Amino acid sequence: MTEQINLKKMKASERLIYLTALREGGVDALFLPSENKRAQPPVAVSDFSGQAPAVPAVIPRISDAEANPVRDAMIALRDQAHACTLCSELSSTRKKVVFGSGNIRARLVFVGEAPGADEDEQGLPFVGRAGQLLTKMIEAMGLTRKDVFICNVLKCRPPGNRPPQPAEKASCKPFLLRQLELIKPEVICALGTHAAQSLLQTEETISVLRGKTHTYAGVKLVCTFHPAYLLRNPSAKKEAWGDLQKVMALLDTSSGQRPTADSIAAPKS
């Protein structure tokens, strides 16, 4: 009797190899057994994080008969980032690669500068004091961290939290650009000078770039102050709120259109 293959019990990397082999062998469709169609709760926000998942490492399907190439591609990209050693100093001093977290079908993506000490420990972006403020900013917009995707220009922490170097930003930029290409957000919010300069290919400071709507690869882009800056300069929060209101107007959040949570539980690092 032929042994049945259980895709759900495979690791993500094993499933990707198996499905690739099938496709190369001429198989272009799989028929899965029917299941109870009850809605499942969204996976915890610790997607792509390098941390052990807080829930069973089950990859949700869009539908029983539909593969999710975006999720598979994001898994492959995450694995490449975890193996990256292009920046010898960063790869030798990091504790965890901070790939990003959130909804891979998000309408809004926040892009920060680089991981800090807390992020390096946990493998998640924006989990320290600046991250707590970012969470409040997102909630003030009527959203949650499960509705958006959050990442950084650099995936590894610069020693001593120093600013990212040009060569480091250049080495890491393909990961960020591929993330944005896969997610296809409606709006990007660049947090701070380094994120804004990297995406817009400019030397202008955040004070010059904020307050207006830019475009990156056909996607609306709004620049605002980094949450860490707002912690040091609380008086700038009013201006930052104005930037977020611009994002809200672009998203038209009053329509109530929100993406279904679609995330991946990350492997243990």
N, C-alpha and C positions, 0 to 999 in steps of 0.2 A: 504493500500500500504506500502511495506517495505521501511523504511527510509534508504537513501543511506549514507554510511560513507565516509567522506572526509578526507583521511589521511593527505593531505597537510595542512589542517587547524588545525590539532592536534599539541599539544606541543610534543617535542621529547620524553619526558618521557611517555606521554599518548600513543603515537604511539608504543613505545617499549612494554608497558604493553599489548596493544591491539593485537599486532602481536604475542607476546609470548603466549597469551591466545588462539589465533587461532591455533598456531602450536601445543600446548598441546591438542587442541581439534581435531587434525587430519588433519587440513588444511595445505597443504604444497605448495600452489600456489595461487596467486591473479592475476586476469586479470583486467588491468586498461584501461580506455577509451583512444583511440588514441588522440594525441595532435599534434599541430604544432611542427615540429622538428627543428625549428630554434635554432642555437647555442645561449646559454645564456652567458652573461658576468660572469667571475668568482666572487665568493662571496668575500667580503672584507676580509683582512687578520686578522680581529679581531675574528678569530675562537677560541673556547674554552677559551674565555678570561674572562668571568664574566662581561664584559661590554655590554651595550645595543648595538646591531648591527647597523652599519651605513647604512645597506640596509635591506629590508624586511626579516624577519627571515624565509627564505625558504630554505629547505634542498634540494640541487640538487640531481637528480638521475643519476646513471651511464647509465641506460636505463629504458624504461617504464616497462619492465617485470622482471627486476633484482633488488633484494633487495641489500642493502649494509651493510652486517654484521660488516664490519670494522668500519664504521661510527657509527653504533649503539653501538658497543662495546666501542668506544672511548667516546661517550656521557656518557655511564654508568660509565666509569672510571673517567671522568671529574667530574661527580656528586659525586662520592665517595671521590675524592680529596677535593671538596668543603665542604664536611661534616666531613672531617678527623679532629680529635682532639688528635691524638696520642702524639704529642709534645705540652704539655700544655702551655709552654711559647710562642711558635710560634703561636698557634691557638688563644691565648688570646690577642696577640698584633698585629696580621695581620689586614690589612684593606681588602685585596682581596687575594684570592688564585690565584697564577700565574701558571696555568696548562701548558701552551705552546700555540704556534700559528704557522700556516703555512699549508702546504699541507700534508694531511695524507697519500698520496701516493708518498711522496718525495723520491728521490734517495739519498738525502743527509740530515742528521740530525745534527744540532749543539747542543751540550750539554754544558751548562754553570754551574756556581756554585750555585747561589741563587739569588732571586729577591733583588733589591735595593729599595730605597725610591720611585723613579719614577714608577717602576714596581708595587710596592705595592699599589700605588695610582690608576694606570690604569688597573691592572690585566693582563698586557701583558708583555712578556719577552723582555729584551733588548730594552728599549725605552728611556733611559737616554743618557748621553754622550757616554758611552761605547756601547750602542745600535746603536747610530748613526755611530760610527766607524765600528761596525760589518756590518751594512747595506752597507757601502762603500766597505768593504772587500768582501762581497757577490757579489756586483755589479762588482767589479774588476775581479771576476771569470766568468763574463758573465751571471750571474744568478740574480734573484730578490728574495725578501723574500717570494714571492708567490710560488717560485719553491722549497723551502726548508721547513723543520720543525725546530723550535727553542724551546728549553725547558731548564730546569735547573735540577740539582740534587735535590735541595729543591724546593718545591712548595710554601713555605711561606718565608717571609723576616725575617732573624735573627735580633733581636733588635740591633740598632746601626751599622748595616752592619757587625757585627762580623762574623768570619769564622764559617761555619757549624760545629756542634759538631758530634762526631762519632755516638751517639745514634740517632740524628736527621737524619743523612744520611742513617742509617740503617732502620729507620721507613719509610722514603720517597722513598727508593730505589725501592720497588715493583711497585710504580707508573711509575717510569722511565723505568724499565725493561719491563713493560707491554706496554708502549707507543712504545718502540722499536720493541717489538714482533708484534704489530699490524701494524706498518708502514712498517716494513721489508725494511729498507734502504739498499742501496748498500755500502754506506760509512758513517761512523760516524766521526765527528770532535769534539774532546773534547777540550773545551776552559778552560785552566788553570789547576792547580794542583789538586784541589778537584774533578773536573769532571773526569780527567784522572785516578786518584787513585781509585775513586769509581767504574769505569767501569773495570779497569784492575786489581783490587784487589792487589794493590802494595803500598808501602810507598815511592817509588821513586819520585823525584821532576819532575816538568815539563821540566826543563832544561835537565834532563837525558832522559825523555820519548819522547821528540819531536825529529824530524829529522829521524824518522824511521816509518815503517808501522807495526801496531799491528793488532791483530784479537780479536774481541769480539763476541762470539756465532756465529762464521762463517762469521762475517761481518768485512770488513776492517775498521780499526780505526786509525786515525791520530790525534796526540796531537799537540796543539800549544798554544801560550800565550793567556791569557784572554785579551780581548780588553781594560779592565780597566788598566791592566799592561802596555799595549802599550801606553796608554795615559800618563802614568807616565814615560815611558822609550821609547821614540820615536825611538831610535836607534835600538830597537829590531824588528821594523817593517819589515826590510829586511829579517830577519830570518822567521818571520811569513809568509811573502809572499812566501818564499820557501816551507813552510808547505802547504800553500794553493795550490801551483802549484802541489804538490804531490797529494792532493785531486783531483785536476782537471785531472791529469793523470789517477787516478783510475776510475774516472767517465767517462773519455774520452768525455768531453763536446764538442769536435769538431764534434762529430757525430750528434749534434743537437737534440738528444733525450731528450725531456722534458716531465714530467708528466702533465696530464691535471689537472688544478686547481680543487681540491676537498676538500672543507672545510665546517665547520659547524658554523653557527652563534650562538654565545653563549647566554644563557639566562641572564636576568638582575640579578645582584647579590643583 
